[in-house]
Amino acid sequence: MDNQFIFKYSWETLPKKWVKKMERSEHGNRSDTNTDYPFQLLCFLKLHTYTRVQVSIDICGVDHPSRKRRFEVVYNLLSTRYNSRIRVQTSADEVTRISPVVSLFPSAGRWEREVWDMFGVSSINHPDLRRISTDYGFEGHPLRKDLPLSGYVEVRYDDPEKRVVSKPIEMTQEFRYFDSASPWEQRSDG
Amino acid sequence: MFLRRLARPVMMMAKVKETTGIVGLEVVPNAREVLINLYSKTLKEIQKVPEDEGYRKAVESFTSQRLKVCQEEEDWEMIEKRLGCGQVEELIEEAQDELKLIDKMIEWDPWGIPDDYECEVIENDAPVPKHVPLHRPGPLPEEFYKTLEAVHSGTLKDAISSSKKDEPAISSS
C-alpha cells in the first residue's frame, strides 16, 4: 500500500498543469501528460526528495491507429529509494517531437532510439538518434500497425552478384492458407 | 591480543564514520553543518514559489522538520536514527537535488490551474489474480505521513500538531 501513498503524494505535489490523467491501481500507477512536459515531469520525479526515481526502466511506444494522436510514449520508472514504480505516458502523432530525457537518465538513450526506430517518434536535440533494431537501409517503422507482419521486402543471397540483395516479398500461397480445423482435438475457437 | 585491545583508549562520544557503505558516496565529516546550511537555503528559496501550491507546502513541511532535528541533535548518528531516512550523506544528496529542483521549477513556472483544466482520475480497483506476486515495498519514514497531511490540510502547524497516521500493516507474502 505504500506504493499508493507515494503516488498520491506525487499527485498532490505535482503542478496540475502537467498531469492530464492519472490512474491508480494495483496493476501499475500511471500518470498521463501533454507533449510539452515529459522532461519537466521526469526531472521533478527524479530530483524531489519524496519521489526519488533515479532509474528509468523502459521507454516504449504504443500505436493506437484509431486515435488522432496515435502514438503513446510510455516511460516506466523505478525509485530504488522508496521501492516504488510509476509510469508516465505521453501521446504524440507522427510529426510531434518529444524532448529527450537522456540528460536525466543516461540509459534512456537506447530506449529513445528504439522508439524512433520502431515508431517514428523522433526527439529534438537528441545527442544520438540512429536506428537500433532494424536493418541498414530499412524503410518504414516496424511496430506501427500499418506495416504488415512479414514486411515488404525479403532478402536473399544472390550468387551472380555475390552479395545479399533485397527483393519485394513473394509470399507463397501456402503461407496464406488458413486451416480452420486444428490438428488437435476438436476445439470450438479453432 | 586481547590485552592490547583493552589497552586501547575508550571511544569518544561522536564516533567517526569510516565509510558509508555505498560505492561512490564519500563520508562527509561535518555533515550536520552542511545539512543545516542546505535546509536553511532551501527554506529561503521555496518562498519564491507561490503560496497555496502543494509543492511548497510539502517542501516547507519536511525541510523544517529535518532542520529542527538537525539543530537539536549534535551527533550524526542520532540524526540518522531520529529521521529514519538513511544516512546523512544521502540526506545531503537529497537536499542538494531539492535545491536544484526548486531552481528549475522557478525557471519553468508551471504554477496555477488553467480555467479549462480537467483531469481524469481513474481509480482502478480491479483485483489482481492470486498467483501474481504483489508489490509490497517497505515502510516509509514517519515524516512522509506528516508531510502528506500537511499537503492535504494546508498549513504547516496543523501537520505538526496533529497525530501522525498509523503505519499501514505490511502483510508478509
Chai-1 contact restraints between the chains, C-beta under 6 A:
chainA,res_idxA,chainB,res_idxB,connection_type,confidence,min_distance_angstrom,max_distance_angstrom,comment,restraint_id
A,M1,B,P168,contact,1.0,0.0,6.0,A-B,restraint_1
A,D2,B,P137,contact,1.0,0.0,6.0,A-B,restraint_2
A,D2,B,L140,contact,1.0,0.0,6.0,A-B,restraint_3
A,N3,B,H135,contact,1.0,0.0,6.0,A-B,restraint_4
A,N3,B,P137,contact,1.0,0.0,6.0,A-B,restraint_5
A,Y9,B,L148,contact,1.0,0.0,6.0,A-B,restraint_6
A,E12,B,G54,contact,1.0,0.0,6.0,A-B,restraint_7
A,E12,B,V151,contact,1.0,0.0,6.0,A-B,restraint_8
A,T13,B,G54,contact,1.0,0.0,6.0,A-B,restraint_9
A,T13,B,Y55,contact,1.0,0.0,6.0,A-B,restraint_10
A,T13,B,A58,contact,1.0,0.0,6.0,A-B,restraint_11
A,P15,B,P110,contact,1.0,0.0,6.0,A-B,restraint_12
A,K16,B,I113,contact,1.0,0.0,6.0,A-B,restraint_13
A,K17,B,P110,contact,1.0,0.0,6.0,A-B,restraint_14
A,K21,B,E120,contact,1.0,0.0,6.0,A-B,restraint_15
A,M22,B,V121,contact,1.0,0.0,6.0,A-B,restraint_16
A,E23,B,I122,contact,1.0,0.0,6.0,A-B,restraint_17
A,E23,B,N124,contact,1.0,0.0,6.0,A-B,restraint_18
A,R24,B,E123,contact,1.0,0.0,6.0,A-B,restraint_19
A,S25,B,N124,contact,1.0,0.0,6.0,A-B,restraint_20
A,E26,B,V128,contact,1.0,0.0,6.0,A-B,restraint_21
A,Q40,B,W108,contact,1.0,0.0,6.0,A-B,restraint_22
A,L47,B,D97,contact,1.0,0.0,6.0,A-B,restraint_23
A,L47,B,K100,contact,1.0,0.0,6.0,A-B,restraint_24
A,L47,B,L101,contact,1.0,0.0,6.0,A-B,restraint_25
A,H48,B,L101,contact,1.0,0.0,6.0,A-B,restraint_26
A,T49,B,E94,contact,1.0,0.0,6.0,A-B,restraint_27
A,T49,B,E98,contact,1.0,0.0,6.0,A-B,restraint_28
A,N83,B,P137,contact,1.0,0.0,6.0,A-B,restraint_29
A,S84,B,P137,contact,1.0,0.0,6.0,A-B,restraint_30
